[in-house]
Amino acid sequence: MNLNNLWGSDVRIDWLPMPPLLLELGFVLLAVALLWYSRVLGDLLTILRKPPIEVLIVIAAWVIILAFVIPHYITSAVFYPNLDADPRMTTYLLTFRSISFFGLLTSAVLVLFPSLAYYVWTR
Amino acid sequence: MMPLRPIARRVRAGSLTIVAALLVALLFAGLLAPTPAHAGAGTAPAAVGSPSLVFSEVYAPVGSDPATQWFELHNRQASIRYPLNGLILATGHNQVTLSTSQVITGSGYVLFVFTTDAIAKGLVAPSKGAQVVAVPDLGGLDPSADALILYPPVPGPDKSLIIDQVNWGKPNPNWPNYNAALWQPGLDPLVLSADGRPRSWGRTPADQDTDQGHTAGGDWTLHEILSPGGRVVGSPPSDFLLGWTNWAGGLSSLLLWAAFVIIAVIAYRFERLRDTRTYWQLLLLAPSGILFYTIIVSIGFSSGRTALNNDEKWLAFPVLALSALFCLIAVGIFRNVARSLLEGD
């Protein structure tokens, strides 16, 4: 698809970028798994009378969706197909790539912390 | 013991199966959906593109003269070098057989100009390190309607063998080099941007060849930045965007894998405590695909690249998706088991 005059240039969009779509789908599944896990951990923390830090896992799941999946999709669908057409696309791609990976790093830490805390509290 | 929060019964193994089936269906929908190259087949006939050499950029804006015009050939094959000698280049009206010792390298570009002094006079500014070939005998391009055609050294009867071609405006059947495969009409004649900047017609991506023009899923788009004789290059990335981000990419997926392993440990301890199966072994093995993805990403980025190549992507991404599906199923089982027991308490 060509979108004329979107930020002033002729932009091609690959709506179903393969295989990046598989990666994005995979991380959506992981986010859902984390949301389910947060409910279990919440119940276990309630029994221990500990603070509800499972909310950090809920935040982590949403960070995966918002900061990794969506930027990664935009990168694959918009920036990557147009690298040969516009040098600005390289800058956008690298910026979104940084957002994706640092977002994923943040969410990984947010999942690890409450899990490790529960592990320590129940030793 | 404090009272537990109310635990809904709405999600059980049945719903887990439905979610898994839905996700698998989505996965296959993505795999089986038409690729962009074929998506536009309804608007223009798809044909087999050139396996090797293609026209990748043309600059002949309305009002220009041959001294400032240029076009570019690109080699789509990364590992094959092609000698240019003997190839036949044609416009709608003229043609010339190349007589040169130059070779187009794998994934390389060659810039063609119409006057021998176009570079020296600064009328054309080639990309750094560009190979340049002057073809004055070709005469120049008609900005309103013309074609560029590449024939092999032996073009066959009636020049029926064409390596690649591109045309703009309405092709004229009276052109000596007219053929029925030219686009009707071709690309729009090239004009300057609204603020007067030059732009070119370019193949986007440079390696795509579906034999379609400026259509949905076609090959050609307007390039706002000219790159005569080379690919479009962005500014070099900073340490943060390259080195630090590469580290974050590898470390984040490694930590995510570790997080799922800890979930498996929690499930294991829950099983021992309650003497009920939680299938923690599945939770322990399911995230292995995340670890595999981490390894591929680390190998790919260790060479300083900003993206995995296609082989690496096809290796890592499906494995991660499958692993994530197993993680979802395993966490779902653990959740159902745990909540059944806790609800019983």
Boltz contact constraints between the chains, C-beta under 6 A:
constraints:
  - contact:
      token1: [A, 1]
      token2: [B, 216]
      max_distance: 6.0
  - contact:
      token1: [A, 9]
      token2: [B, 224]
      max_distance: 6.0
  - contact:
      token1: [A, 10]
      token2: [B, 221]
      max_distance: 6.0
  - contact:
      token1: [A, 10]
      token2: [B, 222]
      max_distance: 6.0
  - contact:
      token1: [A, 12]
      token2: [B, 204]
      max_distance: 6.0
  - contact:
      token1: [A, 12]
      token2: [B, 221]
      max_distance: 6.0
  - contact:
      token1: [A, 14]
      token2: [B, 36]
      max_distance: 6.0
  - contact:
      token1: [A, 16]
      token2: [B, 30]
      max_distance: 6.0
  - contact:
      token1: [A, 16]
      token2: [B, 33]
      max_distance: 6.0
  - contact:
      token1: [A, 19]
      token2: [B, 313]
      max_distance: 6.0
  - contact:
      token1: [A, 19]
      token2: [B, 314]
      max_distance: 6.0
  - contact:
      token1: [A, 19]
      token2: [B, 317]
      max_distance: 6.0
  - contact:
      token1: [A, 21]
      token2: [B, 30]
      max_distance: 6.0
  - contact:
      token1: [A, 22]
      token2: [B, 317]
      max_distance: 6.0
  - contact:
      token1: [A, 22]
      token2: [B, 318]
      max_distance: 6.0
  - contact:
      token1: [A, 22]
      token2: [B, 321]
      max_distance: 6.0
  - contact:
      token1: [A, 23]
      token2: [B, 317]
      max_distance: 6.0
  - contact:
      token1: [A, 25]
      token2: [B, 321]
      max_distance: 6.0
  - contact:
      token1: [A, 26]
      token2: [B, 320]
      max_distance: 6.0
  - contact:
      token1: [A, 26]
      token2: [B, 321]
      max_distance: 6.0
  - contact:
      token1: [A, 26]
      token2: [B, 324]
      max_distance: 6.0
  - contact:
      token1: [A, 29]
      token2: [B, 324]
      max_distance: 6.0
  - contact:
      token1: [A, 29]
      token2: [B, 325]
      max_distance: 6.0
  - contact:
      token1: [A, 29]
      token2: [B, 328]
      max_distance: 6.0
  - contact:
      token1: [A, 30]
      token2: [B, 324]
      max_distance: 6.0
  - contact:
      token1: [A, 32]
      token2: [B, 328]
      max_distance: 6.0
  - contact:
      token1: [A, 33]
      token2: [B, 327]
      max_distance: 6.0
  - contact:
      token1: [A, 33]
      token2: [B, 328]
      max_distance: 6.0
  - contact:
      token1: [A, 33]
      token2: [B, 331]
      max_distance: 6.0
  - contact:
      token1: [A, 36]
      token2: [B, 331]
      max_distance: 6.0
  - contact:
      token1: [A, 36]
      token2: [B, 332]
      max_distance: 6.0
  - contact:
      token1: [A, 36]
      token2: [B, 335]
      max_distance: 6.0
  - contact:
      token1: [A, 37]
      token2: [B, 263]
      max_distance: 6.0
  - contact:
      token1: [A, 37]
      token2: [B, 331]
      max_distance: 6.0
  - contact:
      token1: [A, 40]
      token2: [B, 335]
      max_distance: 6.0
  - contact:
      token1: [A, 40]
      token2: [B, 338]
      max_distance: 6.0
  - contact:
      token1: [A, 43]
      token2: [B, 342]
      max_distance: 6.0
  - contact:
      token1: [A, 81]
      token2: [B, 205]
      max_distance: 6.0
  - contact:
      token1: [A, 84]
      token2: [B, 204]
      max_distance: 6.0
  - contact:
      token1: [A, 84]
      token2: [B, 205]
      max_distance: 6.0
  - contact:
      token1: [A, 84]
      token2: [B, 206]
      max_distance: 6.0
  - contact:
      token1: [A, 84]
      token2: [B, 231]
      max_distance: 6.0
  - contact:
      token1: [A, 84]
      token2: [B, 232]
      max_distance: 6.0
  - contact:
      token1: [A, 85]
      token2: [B, 202]
      max_distance: 6.0
  - contact:
      token1: [A, 85]
      token2: [B, 204]
      max_distance: 6.0
  - contact:
      token1: [A, 85]
      token2: [B, 221]
      max_distance: 6.0
  - contact:
      token1: [A, 85]
      token2: [B, 223]
      max_distance: 6.0
  - contact:
      token1: [A, 86]
      token2: [B, 224]
      max_distance: 6.0
  - contact:
      token1: [A, 87]
      token2: [B, 225]
      max_distance: 6.0
  - contact:
      token1: [A, 87]
      token2: [B, 232]
      max_distance: 6.0
  - contact:
      token1: [A, 87]
      token2: [B, 234]
      max_distance: 6.0
  - contact:
      token1: [A, 90]
      token2: [B, 234]
      max_distance: 6.0
  - contact:
      token1: [A, 91]
      token2: [B, 234]
      max_distance: 6.0
  - contact:
      token1: [A, 94]
      token2: [B, 237]
      max_distance: 6.0
  - contact:
      token1: [A, 94]
      token2: [B, 241]
      max_distance: 6.0
  - contact:
      token1: [A, 97]
      token2: [B, 245]
      max_distance: 6.0
  - contact:
      token1: [A, 98]
      token2: [B, 241]
      max_distance: 6.0
  - contact:
      token1: [A, 98]
      token2: [B, 245]
      max_distance: 6.0
  - contact:
      token1: [A, 101]
      token2: [B, 245]
      max_distance: 6.0
  - contact:
      token1: [A, 101]
      token2: [B, 248]
      max_distance: 6.0
  - contact:
      token1: [A, 101]
      token2: [B, 249]
      max_distance: 6.0
  - contact:
      token1: [A, 101]
      token2: [B, 252]
      max_distance: 6.0
  - contact:
      token1: [A, 102]
      token2: [B, 248]
      max_distance: 6.0
  - contact:
      token1: [A, 104]
      token2: [B, 252]
      max_distance: 6.0
  - contact:
      token1: [A, 105]
      token2: [B, 248]
      max_distance: 6.0
  - contact:
      token1: [A, 105]
      token2: [B, 252]
      max_distance: 6.0
  - contact:
      token1: [A, 108]
      token2: [B, 252]
      max_distance: 6.0
  - contact:
      token1: [A, 108]
      token2: [B, 255]
      max_distance: 6.0
  - contact:
      token1: [A, 108]
      token2: [B, 256]
      max_distance: 6.0
  - contact:
      token1: [A, 111]
      token2: [B, 259]
      max_distance: 6.0
  - contact:
      token1: [A, 112]
      token2: [B, 255]
      max_distance: 6.0
  - contact:
      token1: [A, 112]
      token2: [B, 259]
      max_distance: 6.0
  - contact:
      token1: [A, 115]
      token2: [B, 259]
      max_distance: 6.0
  - contact:
      token1: [A, 115]
      token2: [B, 262]
      max_distance: 6.0
